Structure formats: structure tokens, C-alpha cells
Amino acid sequence: MAYPTSPHLASSAPDPVMQPVLAFQQAFFTGLLQLQQMQLQMMTAWQRPFSTASQEVWDVWVAHFGGGVPIDA
């Protein structure tokens, strides 16, 4: 998933001394946001099989002890 593009902060800095600092800051925090997004994607991918197994156990329990066929949501 791509992040929305925004105008570069470094090009709009009034002081030329601040341009490298702002460029570094933007690159650093963009990298951190991408890292966090990858971590969340890995976490959700890791949890999907457990969710499926939990749903299967629930369906078996309902069919056995509930006296009927489970209702899929």
C-alpha cells in the first residue's frame, strides 16, 4: 500500500540551512510509517489462521452441544 504523496517539506523551508534537516526528518518518519504498516500486515496475516481455527472449533461445539447447525455470520 502506497502512502499519499505530499509536497516536500524541504522545498518549502524558508531557511536553506533547514532544508537538509527537514528532508532527513521526512525520510525518517516516512520509513517509520512504512515499517509500522509492514508490522501490522504481518500481525494480521499471522492471526488469520488462528481466527479460522477458532471459528471451526466454535462451529463444532455449536453443532455438538447446541443441537444444530451453526449459523454463519
Stockholm file with secondary structure:
# STOCKHOLM 1.0

chainA/1-73         MAYPTSPHLASSAPDPVMQPVLAFQQAFFTGLLQLQQMQLQMMTAWQRPFSTASQEVWDVWVAHFGGGVPIDA
#=GR chainA/1-73 SS CCCCCCCCTGGGCSSTTHHHHHHHHHHHHHHHHHHHHHHHHHHHHHHHHHHHHHHHHHHHHHHHHSSSCCCCC
#=GC SS_cons        CCCCCCCCTGGGCSSTTHHHHHHHHHHHHHHHHHHHHHHHHHHHHHHHHHHHHHHHHHHHHHHHHSSSCCCCC
//
